[in-house]
Amino acid sequence: MYTTRTTPAVSLAGVNISRFSFKETLEWINERLKNATFTQVATANMDFLDLCAKKPELRTILNHQCHLVTADGMPLVWLSRTTGLPIPERVAGSDLVPEITRLAAEQGLSVFFLGGNPNATVAAVRMLREQHPTLKVAGMNCSRFDVNDAVKVAAIAEEIRLSKAHILFVALGCPKQERFIADHAERIGIRFAMGVGGSFDFIAGVRERAPRWMQRSGLEWVCRMAQEPGRLAPRYGRNLIRFARLAAGMTATRVMHS
């Protein structure tokens, strides 16, 4: 069974976002791994909030099946400040994956890598193994599949179960990765599962991350859009509109109650 959320959180557009710092998030994950308590983590950005408005089932997964949802984007940090319950900093999935992998190597836990661009996933796993020679890789599956194909999905879930992996990273994009984890991870014996989006690409160097100062100032999107303008420009446009509406609504609500 899923446990009740016990971490400090703030509700943004109806989604409960953790108010842990990066260090606190990693400490919390470390304790969950040591206690062998099934844990699902999601790293949410503005696109998640936009999708929740269109797909209520995603909000249900984030609020009731994920044990922790981090703010993987400075806009969420900024929005939290309008509520009086500020999130201390961005906690990005691309930063968490290498650290969780380190914890896995230290604790002798095995990791299964699902999804992502095949070349990037293979390269990312190779780099993580070089960084952590004791890392146990339970398996890897980069095949393309339809999450609505029950037969294929069941076969992949069984592959992961047979691998006896402790940790599962899923790079299928939101909301597919969150849905796959919510539907299958606990049943197949995984101890920890997280949707990682494009993290494998960043780890492998297939896509370049923005400099730290751009990440901290909320300008990473500029670097990303320059690399993939056709795919990301429309998405960032939608996210900007939603951010403006949410910020205006939250500010108005706070003024009314002050």
N, C-alpha and C positions, 0 to 999 in steps of 0.2 A: 504493500500500500504506500501511497505517497504521504509524506509527512507534512504537517502544518508549517507554513513559512514562519521562521523565527528571526529573520534578519530585518534590520531597519530598512524601510522602503518608503518611496513616495509614489503616489499615483499620478501618472502622466497620460492623459487621454484614456484613462481607464485601465492602464497597464501598470502593475506594481514593479517599480524599478529599484534595485538595491542601492542603498546609500553607503555601501562599503567603499573604502579606498581600494586601490589595486593590491596593496599589501594585505589588507584585511580580507579581501576576496580570496587571495591565494592561501592564507592561513585557514580560512573556513573550508576551502576545498581540500586542503591537506588533512584536516581533521575528519572530514567525511570519508576520504579515501582510507584513512587508518581504521576508521570504525566500520568499514565495509558496508556503509549505508547507501542504498541506491540513490543516486543524485542525477538530476537533469538540470543543465545550465543552458541558458540562452543569452546571447550578447545582442542587445537590441539597439537599433539606430532609428532615425526618423522614418526610414522606409518601413520598418516594422510597425510603427504607429499608423502609418498610412494604410498598410495592408490590413491592420486590425479593424479599420473602419469599414473595409470591404469584405473581410472574412472574419466574422465573429468567432469562428472556431479557433482561429489563431490566438485571439485574446484569451479564450478559455484555456488553451494549452499553456500560455505564458503565465496566467494567474493561478491556475489550479493544478497543473501538472509539473511545471518547472519549479525547482526548489530555490533557484536564484536567477534573476534576470539583471544583467549588468547594463550600464549605459555605455554602449559602444559608439559614441559620437558626442562631440561637444554641444550640439544643439539640445540634447537631452539634459546635459549639465546646466546649460543656460536656462532651460524651461524650469528646472527644479528650483532655481533661485527665486522665481516668481511666486513659488508656493510657500516660502518660509521654511522648507525642508530641503536644503541644498544637498546635492550629490557632490562629494568632495573632489572627484576627478573622473575622467574618462577611464573605463576599464575595457580595453579592446580585446576581442577574441584573438587577433593576430599576435598580441603580446602574451595572452594566457596560454596558448597552445605550447610554445617552447618551455614555459615554466611548469606546466602540468606534466609535460613529457619528462622533464628533469625529476619531478617528484616520483613519476612512475619508475624511472630507472633506479632511483634511490630506494624505493620500496619493493622492487622486484615485481612490479605489476606490468602486465602485457597490454599492448595497445593495438586496436584494429582501426585502420584508416579506410573510410568509405567515401567514394565520390571524388569530385574534383577532376580537373584536366589530367589525364593519365600521365603525361610527361612531367607535369608539375608535382603531382602527388608522389610519383616515384622519386623525383629529385628531392622533394621535401623530406621524405622518409630517410633517404640516404644522408642528407645533411644532419638530421636529428640523430641518426645513429653515430655519425662522426663526432657530434658534440657529446653524446652520451653512449659510450661503447657498451655499457651494460643494458641498454634499452632492449626490451623484449618486444618484437613486432609479431603480434598474433596472426595478422593477416592484412590483406589489402585488396580492395575491390573498386576499380575505377570504371566499371561498365556503366553504360547509359541505360537507364530503365525508367519506365513510367510508374510513378508511385501508386497509380490506380490499377496497375496490373497485379492483381492479388497473387497469382502464381509466381511471378518473378520476385515480388517483394518477399513472399514466404520463403523462397529459395535462398535469398540473400540473408534473411533473418536466421535461417537454419545454419548457413555457412558461418555466420558470426557466433552463433551458439556453440557450434562444434569447435570453433577456434579457442574457446574458453578464455576469451579476452576479458580483461578487467575494465578497460577504458575504451570508449568508442568515440572517435571524432567523425562527424558526418558533414561532408561538404557538398550538399545538394542545393543550397540556396534556400532562403526563406520563402514560403512556409513549409516546403517539402521536407527539409531536414528536421524541423521541429515536430512535424507530424510523424515522420518515420520513427523518431526516438520515442515519442509519447505512445505510439501504438505497439512498439516491439521491444525496446531496450530492457525494461525490467523483466519481462517474461523470458528473455534469452540469457539472463544471468549476468548482465553487465553491471559493474559497480558504479561507473560514472560515464555519462554521455553528454556531449555538447555539440551543437551545430556550429560549424566553424566558417561557413561561407567561403570567401576567397583566401583564407589563411594559408593554405598550401601554396598558392601562387606567390604570396609574399615571402614565405619561408624559402621557397626555391629560387626566388629572385626573378621569376617570370614577369611579375609586375613589381615595379619599384615603389616602395613606400615613401611618403613625403618626409622631409627632415623633421626632427623632433619639434623644432619651434613651430612648424606649421601644424603638426598634430595637436600641440598644446593650445594653439591659438584658434583652432577650429577651421583651419584653412586646408586640411588634408584633401578635402573634396576637390580643390582646384587642381592639385597634382593628379588625382585619380581621373578627373574628367579630361585632362589634357592627354591622358593615355588612352581613354576609351570614350571619346566625345559622343559618338553615335548611340552608344548604349546608355551612358550615364546622364547626359544632358537632360533628356525628358524626365528621368527619375528625380534628379536634383531639383528640377523646376517644380515638380509636384511637391517634393519635400519642403521646399522653401515656402510655398503657399500654405501648406498645413502648419508649418512652424509659426508663421505670422499669425494665423488664425488662433492657434493654441495659446501663443504668448499673449495676444490681445485678450482672449477670454479669461485666462488665468489672472492676468493683471487686473482686469475689471472685477473679477470675483473677489480678489484680495482687497481691493479698495472698498468694495461694498461691505465687507465684513470687518474692516479696520475701524 
